[in-house]
Amino acid sequence: MYRRMEEAISIPLVVATLSCNYPNPDWGQAYKAIDGNTSGVWEDGSVAHTCHDEGDKWLKIELNPGYSNYFITNIRIYDRTGYRARLVNTQVQILNAAGGIIASKTITDADMGDNPQA
């Protein structure tokens, strides 16, 4: 049985992993993507970042298995301020426990909204 929740909830996340960690260990680490700070300003210290020279870049967030009875109805992504174009054509996928894709969406420029700072 699945439960539907209309209000936003904070789900305790198990782990956030990047395809490659940014070279400086104090900046850009994967856990910064889930720290609750939505500032896109690099100097605020809450932006995850992959390596510059890497080909296929990804961020993986695994949810606590105790939340398997909930539907994911909305995913909100906050981008680094001033780097809007970097997320265009990014694919967001929801995987099941076995790693199979159950939902997928490619981010378009229209998804980025009207905020020129995005």
C-alpha positions in Angstrom: 0.0 0.0 0.0 1.3 3.4 -0.9 0.6 6.7 0.9 0.3 10.0 -0.9 1.4 13.1 0.9 0.5 16.5 -0.5 2.9 18.5 1.7 6.6 18.5 1.3 8.5 16.3 3.7 12.1 16.0 4.6 13.3 12.5 4.1 16.3 11.3 6.0 18.7 10.4 3.2 21.1 7.5 3.4 23.8 8.7 1.1 24.7 11.1 -1.6 27.5 10.1 -4.1 29.0 12.0 -7.0 30.6 10.4 -10.0 33.8 12.2 -9.0 34.4 14.5 -6.1 35.6 18.1 -6.6 39.4 18.2 -5.9 39.1 20.5 -2.9 37.8 18.3 0.1 36.2 21.4 1.7 34.2 22.3 -1.3 31.7 20.7 -3.7 31.3 17.4 -1.8 28.3 15.2 -2.5 26.7 15.7 1.0 26.4 19.4 0.2 23.6 18.4 -2.3 21.4 17.3 0.6 22.4 19.6 3.5 19.2 21.6 3.3 20.9 24.8 2.2 19.4 25.9 -1.1 21.8 28.7 -1.8 23.3 28.4 -5.2 26.2 30.7 -4.3 29.5 28.8 -4.4 31.0 30.9 -1.6 28.1 29.9 0.8 29.7 26.4 0.9 26.7 24.4 0.0 27.1 23.4 -3.7 28.0 19.9 -4.8 30.4 19.7 -7.8 31.8 17.0 -10.0 35.3 17.0 -11.5 35.8 19.4 -14.4 37.4 16.9 -16.9 35.0 14.0 -16.3 32.8 12.7 -19.1 29.5 11.4 -17.7 28.8 13.2 -14.5 26.2 12.1 -12.0 24.8 12.6 -8.5 23.1 9.7 -6.8 20.9 10.1 -3.7 19.7 7.0 -2.0 16.6 7.3 0.2 16.1 5.6 3.5 14.5 2.2 2.8 11.9 3.0 5.5 10.3 5.4 3.1 9.5 2.8 0.4 5.8 3.2 0.8 5.7 6.8 -0.5 5.3 8.1 -4.0 7.8 10.7 -5.2 5.6 13.3 -6.8 8.0 16.3 -6.9 11.8 16.7 -7.1 13.2 20.2 -6.6 16.7 20.9 -7.8 18.6 24.1 -6.9 21.4 24.9 -9.3 24.5 26.9 -8.8 23.8 30.6 -9.2 25.0 31.9 -12.6 25.4 28.4 -14.2 21.9 27.8 -15.5 23.0 26.2 -18.7 24.8 23.4 -17.0 21.6 21.6 -16.0 19.9 21.8 -19.4 19.8 18.4 -21.0 20.5 16.7 -17.6 18.6 13.6 -17.0 16.8 13.0 -13.7 16.0 9.4 -13.0 14.1 7.6 -10.2 15.4 4.1 -9.7 13.8 1.2 -7.8 15.8 -0.8 -5.2 17.1 -3.1 -7.9 18.5 -0.2 -9.9 15.8 -0.2 -12.6 14.6 3.2 -14.0 11.0 3.7 -13.0 10.8 7.4 -14.1 13.0 9.7 -16.1 12.9 13.3 -17.2 15.4 15.5 -19.1 15.7 19.0 -17.8 15.0 21.6 -20.5 15.6 25.4 -20.5 11.9 25.9 -19.9 12.2 23.8 -16.7 14.6 26.4 -15.3 11.9 29.1 -15.0 12.3 32.8 -15.5 15.0 33.4 -13.0 18.1 34.7 -14.9 20.2 33.9 -11.8 19.4 30.2 -12.0 
